[in-house]
Amino acid sequence: MTQSKRFFSDNTASVCPQILEAICAANRDLAVAYGDDPWTQRLDEVLGELFGTEVRAFAVATGTAANSLALATLTPPYGAIYCHPEAHIAVDECGAPGFFCGGAQLERIEGEDGKLTAAALAAMLNEHPVSVHTVQPAAVSISQATELGTAYRAAEVAAIGEISHAHGLALHMDGARFANAVTYLGCHPGDVTWRAGVDVLYFGATKSGALAAEAVVFFNRRLVRDFELRRKRAGHLLSKSRFVSAQLLAYVESGVWRRNAERANALARSLGEAAGTRLLHPVEANEVFVKLGVAGKASLRDAGFEFYDWGSPAAGVARLVVSWDQDERHVEALRTALTAL
């Protein structure tokens, strides 16, 4: 049988050793529950040091909860959240943002390579006057890295932040693959977040080596408001939160957040190079989008490569995701196969 070579998603990856060790280290003796343990109590300090500013950080178990609870804290039931049509909150969270917000509406703004632009946001806000009959603009959400594997530069985020704040909107960043984006950009984590006007960040760890650990990081601590109560009501205040917090601490303090992202990014770039003119978007994280055609996709699958279609299967587009622990032999085999196509 042909050995399976999996490029489905970075969610298929294993847990990295440093995080497993941290879980084991936390699994001793008794600890106060519901976030009053020593690990959870250190999150603000450790994440504040990473970003270079004071933060208020909360641990949750899933990215959907991180995004949706953050947005619910920023947005009333009659509010509008502006995002790109390909945003994860728009296409992959089963209506969770609207559900957690109690009815808030997503307003989609088109943009190339998965990016929302300041100009397009300003045009949307200026062309749609607000009245008692309309949803009320409340928040803007951008993904870093985007759903198409591209990264916002600091200047792009700052321009969006300026427009958002000028209209009284909060800026939320979906950072499920934040480490991949920052590693590609080669910048300080603060440069593309709070310094550029981001008010709250979903800081992802699961896709890059954690077991089930994400953080919601408030840079604008005035906006925290009722987040803790919303988290409890939604079932994401974990009684044994030390095991989630220990993962986040290890992720940051050991430096694996950057090392794992560097490896995944480098392997993804090598696939992008092999794809040549079939490449649809710049490879700026660990995702590669390739126009293979129906026959090309079938050929790769027959050779044991596993990946998701992007859009309609008939469109012939494949999304290839490289995980932090991807077998380099599989990457090289896929490079060879892409070149042969």
C-alpha positions as CSV (number, residue, x, y, z in Angstrom):
1,M,0.0,0.0,0.0
2,T,1.1,3.6,-0.7
3,Q,2.0,5.4,2.6
4,S,-0.4,8.3,3.3
5,K,1.3,11.7,3.1
6,R,-1.0,14.1,5.0
7,F,-1.3,17.8,4.2
8,F,-4.9,18.3,5.4
9,S,-4.4,20.7,8.2
10,D,-2.0,21.7,11.0
11,N,-4.7,20.5,13.3
12,T,-3.6,17.0,12.5
13,A,-0.2,17.6,14.0
14,S,1.1,16.0,17.2
15,V,1.7,17.8,20.5
16,C,5.3,19.1,20.7
17,P,7.5,17.6,23.5
18,Q,7.9,20.9,25.4
19,I,4.2,21.2,25.8
20,L,3.7,17.6,26.9
21,E,6.4,18.1,29.5
22,A,4.6,21.2,30.7
23,I,1.4,19.3,31.1
24,C,3.2,16.5,33.0
25,A,4.9,19.1,35.3
26,A,1.5,20.7,36.1
27,N,0.0,17.3,36.8
28,R,1.3,17.1,40.4
29,D,-0.4,17.8,43.7
30,L,-3.5,19.8,44.1
31,A,-4.1,23.3,42.6
32,V,-6.8,25.9,43.0
33,A,-9.4,25.6,40.3
34,Y,-11.0,27.9,37.8
35,G,-8.0,30.0,37.0
36,D,-6.7,30.8,40.4
37,D,-3.8,28.4,40.0
38,P,-0.2,29.7,39.6
39,W,0.0,28.9,35.9
40,T,-3.0,30.9,34.9
41,Q,-2.1,33.7,37.2
42,R,1.2,34.1,35.2
43,L,-0.4,34.4,31.8
44,D,-0.8,38.2,31.9
45,E,2.9,38.7,32.8
46,V,4.3,36.2,30.3
47,L,2.2,37.3,27.4
48,G,2.8,40.9,28.3
49,E,6.5,40.3,28.1
50,L,6.1,38.7,24.7
51,F,4.1,41.6,23.3
52,G,6.0,44.4,25.2
53,T,3.0,45.9,26.9
54,E,0.5,45.2,29.7
55,V,-2.2,42.8,28.7
56,R,-5.2,40.9,30.2
57,A,-5.1,37.4,28.9
58,F,-7.6,34.5,29.2
59,A,-7.1,30.8,28.4
60,V,-9.7,28.9,26.4
61,A,-9.7,25.5,24.7
62,T,-10.7,26.3,21.1
63,G,-10.2,29.0,18.5
64,T,-13.9,29.3,17.8
65,A,-14.5,30.2,21.5
66,A,-11.5,32.6,21.4
67,N,-12.8,34.5,18.4
68,S,-16.5,34.4,19.3
69,L,-16.2,35.4,22.9
70,A,-13.8,38.2,22.1
71,L,-16.1,39.5,19.5
72,A,-19.1,39.2,21.8
73,T,-17.3,41.3,24.3
74,L,-16.8,44.0,21.6
75,T,-20.2,43.8,19.8
76,P,-23.8,44.2,20.9
77,P,-26.6,42.0,19.5
78,Y,-27.5,44.8,17.0
79,G,-23.9,45.3,16.0
80,A,-21.9,44.8,12.8
81,I,-18.5,43.0,12.5
82,Y,-16.6,43.8,9.3
83,C,-14.4,41.0,7.9
84,H,-13.1,39.5,4.7
85,P,-15.4,37.0,3.0
86,E,-12.8,34.2,3.5
87,A,-12.4,35.0,7.2
88,H,-12.6,31.9,9.4
89,I,-15.4,33.6,11.4
90,A,-17.4,34.0,8.2
91,V,-17.0,30.5,6.7
92,D,-15.8,28.0,9.3
93,E,-17.4,28.7,12.7
94,C,-21.0,27.7,12.1
95,G,-22.4,31.1,12.9
96,A,-20.7,31.1,16.3
97,P,-19.8,34.9,16.3
98,G,-23.5,35.8,15.8
99,F,-24.6,33.3,18.3
100,F,-22.3,34.4,21.0
101,C,-23.0,38.1,20.3
102,G,-26.7,37.4,20.5
103,G,-27.4,38.3,16.9
104,A,-24.6,40.5,15.6
105,Q,-24.1,40.5,11.8
106,L,-21.0,39.9,9.8
107,E,-20.4,42.4,7.0
108,R,-18.1,41.0,4.4
109,I,-15.6,43.2,2.5
110,E,-13.7,41.8,-0.5
111,G,-9.9,42.0,-0.8
112,E,-7.1,40.3,-2.7
113,D,-5.1,37.4,-1.1
114,G,-7.5,37.2,1.8
115,K,-6.8,40.7,3.1
116,L,-9.2,43.4,4.1
117,T,-7.8,46.9,3.2
118,A,-8.2,50.2,5.0
119,A,-9.5,51.8,1.8
120,A,-12.2,49.2,1.3
121,L,-13.2,49.4,5.0
122,A,-13.5,53.2,4.8
123,A,-15.6,52.9,1.7
124,M,-17.9,50.5,3.3
125,L,-18.4,52.7,6.4
126,N,-18.8,55.9,4.3
127,E,-21.2,54.4,1.8
128,H,-23.6,52.9,4.3
129,P,-25.0,55.6,6.6
130,V,-26.0,54.4,10.1
131,S,-29.5,54.9,11.5
132,V,-31.9,53.2,13.9
133,H,-32.9,51.0,11.0
134,T,-29.4,49.5,10.4
135,V,-27.0,47.3,12.3
136,Q,-24.6,49.5,14.3
137,P,-20.9,49.3,13.3
138,A,-19.0,47.8,16.3
139,A,-15.9,45.8,15.3
140,V,-13.5,44.9,12.6
141,S,-11.9,41.5,12.4
142,I,-8.7,40.6,10.5
143,S,-6.9,37.2,10.3
144,Q,-3.1,37.0,10.8
145,A,-2.1,35.0,8.9
146,T,-5.1,35.1,6.6
147,E,-7.2,32.2,5.4
148,L,-5.2,32.3,2.1
149,G,-1.9,32.0,3.9
150,T,-0.8,35.7,3.5
151,A,0.4,38.1,6.2
152,Y,-0.6,41.7,7.0
153,R,2.3,44.0,7.2
154,A,2.4,46.4,10.2
155,A,1.5,49.4,8.1
156,E,-1.5,47.5,6.7
157,V,-2.8,46.7,10.2
158,A,-2.1,50.3,11.4
159,A,-4.1,51.7,8.5
160,I,-7.0,49.5,9.3
161,G,-6.7,50.3,13.0
162,E,-6.8,54.0,12.2
163,I,-10.0,53.8,10.2
164,S,-11.6,51.5,12.8
165,H,-10.9,53.8,15.7
166,A,-11.8,56.9,13.8
167,H,-15.3,55.3,13.4
168,G,-15.5,54.1,17.0
169,L,-14.9,50.5,16.1
170,A,-12.7,48.0,18.0
171,L,-10.1,46.0,16.0
172,H,-10.0,42.2,16.6
173,M,-7.3,39.9,15.2
174,D,-7.8,36.2,14.6
175,G,-4.3,34.8,15.2
176,A,-4.9,31.1,14.9
177,R,-1.6,31.1,12.9
178,F,-0.2,34.3,14.4
179,A,3.2,32.7,15.0
180,N,3.5,31.8,11.3
181,A,2.7,35.3,10.3
182,V,5.1,37.0,12.7
183,T,7.9,34.6,11.9
184,Y,7.5,35.3,8.2
185,L,7.4,39.1,8.8
186,G,10.4,38.9,11.0
187,C,8.9,41.6,13.3
188,H,8.2,42.0,17.0
189,P,4.8,40.6,18.0
190,G,3.8,44.0,19.2
191,D,4.5,45.7,15.9
192,V,1.5,44.0,14.2
193,T,-0.8,44.1,17.2
194,W,-1.2,46.8,19.8
195,R,1.3,49.2,18.2
196,A,-0.7,49.0,15.0
197,G,-4.1,49.5,16.8
198,V,-5.2,45.9,17.6
199,D,-7.5,45.9,20.6
200,V,-7.9,42.2,21.2
201,L,-6.0,39.2,19.7
202,Y,-6.9,35.5,19.6
203,F,-3.4,34.1,20.2
204,G,-3.3,30.6,18.7
205,A,-1.2,27.7,20.0
206,T,-3.0,24.5,19.0
207,K,-2.1,24.6,15.3
208,S,1.6,25.0,16.2
209,G,2.2,22.3,18.8
210,A,-0.3,22.6,21.7
211,L,-2.8,20.0,22.7
212,A,-5.8,22.3,23.1
213,A,-4.8,25.8,24.2
214,E,-5.6,29.2,22.9
215,A,-5.5,32.7,24.5
216,V,-7.6,35.8,24.2
217,V,-5.3,38.7,24.7
218,F,-6.7,42.2,25.4
219,F,-4.3,45.0,24.7
220,N,-7.1,47.6,25.3
221,R,-7.9,46.4,28.8
222,R,-10.8,48.9,29.0
223,L,-12.7,46.6,26.6
224,V,-12.4,43.5,28.8
225,R,-15.8,44.3,30.4
226,D,-17.8,41.1,30.9
227,F,-15.4,38.7,29.1
228,E,-15.0,36.5,32.2
229,L,-18.8,36.1,32.6
230,R,-19.3,35.4,29.0
231,R,-16.6,32.7,29.1
232,K,-18.2,31.1,32.1
233,R,-21.7,31.2,30.5
234,A,-20.3,29.6,27.3
235,G,-18.7,26.7,29.1
236,H,-15.1,27.8,28.6
237,L,-14.1,28.5,32.2
238,L,-12.2,25.2,32.7
239,S,-12.0,24.0,36.2
240,K,-8.5,22.6,35.6
241,S,-7.3,25.5,33.6
242,R,-3.8,25.0,34.8
243,F,-3.4,22.4,32.1
244,V,-4.3,24.9,29.4
245,S,-2.3,27.7,30.9
246,A,0.8,25.5,31.4
247,Q,0.7,24.8,27.6
248,L,0.5,28.5,26.8
249,L,3.4,29.3,29.1
250,A,5.6,26.6,27.7
251,Y,4.6,27.6,24.1
252,V,6.0,31.1,24.8
253,E,8.7,30.6,27.3
254,S,10.5,27.7,25.5
255,G,10.4,29.6,22.2
256,V,8.7,26.8,20.4
257,W,6.0,29.2,19.1
258,R,8.7,30.7,16.8
259,R,10.7,27.6,16.1
260,N,7.7,25.5,15.1
261,A,6.4,28.3,12.9
262,E,9.8,28.7,11.2
263,R,10.0,25.1,10.3
264,A,6.5,24.9,9.0
265,N,6.9,28.1,7.0
266,A,10.2,27.0,5.4
267,L,8.7,23.7,4.2
268,A,5.6,25.4,2.9
269,R,7.8,27.9,0.9
270,S,9.6,24.9,-0.7
271,L,6.2,23.6,-1.9
272,G,5.3,27.0,-3.2
273,E,8.5,27.1,-5.2
274,A,7.8,23.7,-6.7
275,A,4.2,24.7,-7.6
276,G,5.6,27.4,-9.9
277,T,2.9,29.1,-12.0
278,R,0.2,27.0,-10.4
279,L,0.6,28.9,-7.2
280,L,-2.4,31.1,-6.5
281,H,-1.3,33.2,-3.5
282,P,2.0,34.2,-2.0
283,V,3.3,31.7,0.6
284,E,3.7,33.8,3.7
285,A,2.8,31.2,6.4
286,N,2.3,27.4,6.3
287,E,-0.5,27.2,3.7
288,V,-0.1,26.7,0.0
289,F,-2.9,27.1,-2.5
290,V,-2.3,25.5,-5.9
291,K,-4.3,25.2,-9.1
292,L,-3.9,21.6,-10.0
293,G,-7.0,20.8,-12.0
294,V,-9.3,17.9,-11.4
295,A,-6.9,15.4,-13.0
296,G,-3.9,16.9,-11.2
297,K,-5.6,16.5,-7.8
298,A,-6.5,12.9,-8.6
299,S,-2.9,12.2,-9.6
300,L,-1.6,13.4,-6.3
301,R,-4.2,11.5,-4.3
302,D,-3.4,8.3,-6.2
303,A,0.2,8.8,-5.1
304,G,-0.9,8.9,-1.4
305,F,-1.1,12.7,-0.8
306,E,-4.0,13.9,1.3
307,F,-5.3,17.5,1.2
308,Y,-8.5,19.4,1.1
309,D,-10.1,20.9,-2.0
310,W,-10.5,24.7,-1.8
311,G,-13.9,25.7,-3.0
312,S,-15.8,23.5,-5.4
313,P,-14.0,20.2,-6.2
314,A,-14.5,21.0,-9.9
315,A,-12.5,24.2,-9.6
316,G,-9.3,22.1,-9.3
317,V,-7.8,24.1,-6.4
318,A,-5.9,22.3,-3.5
319,R,-5.0,23.7,-0.1
320,L,-1.8,22.2,1.2
321,V,-1.0,22.8,4.9
322,V,2.4,22.0,6.4
323,S,2.4,21.2,10.1
324,W,5.2,21.9,12.5
325,D,6.1,18.2,12.7
326,Q,5.7,17.4,9.0
327,D,7.9,14.6,7.7
328,E,10.4,16.3,5.4
329,R,10.5,13.2,3.2
330,H,6.8,13.7,2.5
331,V,7.4,17.4,1.6
332,E,10.2,16.4,-0.8
333,A,8.0,13.7,-2.4
334,L,5.2,16.3,-2.9
335,R,7.7,18.8,-4.3
336,T,8.7,16.1,-6.9
337,A,5.1,15.4,-7.7
338,L,4.2,19.0,-8.1
339,T,7.2,19.6,-10.4
340,A,6.2,16.5,-12.5
341,L,2.7,18.0,-13.0
